Amino acid sequence: MEYSHRYYAYPTQEVAERLEHHLDIHRQLYNHIRWDYENSPEDDKPSEYDQNNKLPEWKRKWPMFSGLHSKAAQATVARFHHNLTVLSELKEKGYNVGRLKRQAPTDYRSVTYNQSGFDLDEKRGHDKYAYVRFSKIGWVKIRYSRPIPDHATIKEVTFKKERTDEWFVSFGLETDDSTLPEKPDMDSLDTSNSVGIDLGIQNYIHTSDGKTVDWLNLEDEYERLRREQRKLSRKEKGSNNYEKQRREVAKVKRHIKRKVLDYQHKITTWLVREYDAVFMEDLDVAGMLQGDGNARNKQDAAWRQFITLLEYKADLYGCHVEQVEPRGTTKECASCGVETAKPIWVREHSCPSCGFETDRDANAAMNVLQRGFEELGLGWPESTPVETVTATNTTQFESVSASDVIETGSLPS
C-alpha cells in the first residue's frame, strides 16, 4: 500500500534560498524536457527512458543542470511524462485539451527526490520536530507531528512551496500489505456492521442506519475571501503591496482547504472504525462540477477527495469500501424497488406502490447498501434497515452538526 505523510517545514533563510534556487532550476529543466519533446519528429517522440539518458549530456552542455541530484532530475523527467499520460487519457475520454504549457515560476512549486538524495534524522530535533537533508541543499527542520511508521519504507521525499510562501515536506511511503489489519470475512457482513452512505445536498452524508452529518459552514471564510480579493483588485499588479495581498488571499484559500480536509478526515476515520463495510455511489464528480447550479457547494464538498480518503483509510483500518452504480438510487424504493421520479426540491420519498415513506437521502443510502451487497455477491439479509427505518418524520434521525465533528474530532457510535 502506498500513501504519504506531509509536514510543515521551517527552513533557515539560507536553506530557503537554496530550495528556491533548486526549484527554479528544476522548472527550467522541466521546460527543456518539454521543448525537447515538442521539437522531436512526430513519429520519433522521446520516451521517459530516452530523456533520462539525455540528462548527462544536458548537464555537460548547460552547467546549471549539473547542480541537480540525479534522482531528482529523473523525477522531473517522470513528472513531464506523467502529465503527458494524463493529457492523453483526457483526450481519449473526449475532453478538449491542448498541449502541456511552459511552467512559469508561479506554477512550478515542488521537487521530488526519488529513492535517494535525502536523509531523515528523527533524533536531531526536539519534541515534535525532526530534520530532513536534501542533497546539495542542506538540512530542513520539519514539524514531526506523526512519526514515520516502523513498518513503512520511504520511497520518495518532496519539498513544496505553497502560494502562501509556506514550505512543506512530504514523504511517499510504502507499506507491506501483510502488516495491515485483515479485512473482515465477506460472510460476516450484514446490515448491523455495514453501511450505505449518500452524499447529499441538505446533509453532507446520510447513512442507511439513520445518521446524518451536516454540511460544513464556510460562509464566514468565503466572506473573508471576498474581502481580501477586493483588496487585491485595488493593488497595482507586480508591486510589493500586490504580492503581500496575494499571499493574504492564498492564506484564506489555504485555510478553507485545510478546514474541509480536516472535516473529511474526521468523518472518514469514524466510518472505517465504526463499520466493517462502507458502500457509496461511484459519482462522476468532474461531470457534476461542470453542470449548472450549486457548483460551489459541490466544490466545497470535495467528494472525490472524500472518496480517496475513505478508500486509503479502509486499508489502514481493515474495512471494505466499495462503490456502486449511482443511477436510480434516489428514484428506486428501498422497500419494493419501484421507481418514482422526484424533482430535486422534493426531499421526501413516498412510494405509491407499497406506501414506504422516509427521507429522500435515507432511501438512497439504503439502496446503496443493498446494491453493495449485490455487487459483492452476498445475499440480502432478511433483517434490513428498511424494516426499522424512521418514517417521513426526519426529526427522529440522529443528526450530527458540523461543529460537533470539528470540536470532538469524531462522531457518536
Beta strands, then each sheet from edge to edge (+ up, - down):
strand 1: 2-10
strand 2: 110-114
strand 3: 118-121
strand 4: 129-134
strand 5: 138-143
strand 6: 152-161
strand 7: 167-175
strand 8: 194-199
strand 9: 205-207
strand 10: 211-213
strand 11: 277-281
strand 12: 320-324
strand 13: 348-350
strand 14: 357-359
strand 15: 398-400
sheet 1: 2+ 6- 7+ 1- 5+ 4- 3+
sheet 2: 12+ 11+ 8+ 9- 10+ 15+
sheet 3: 13+ 14-
end
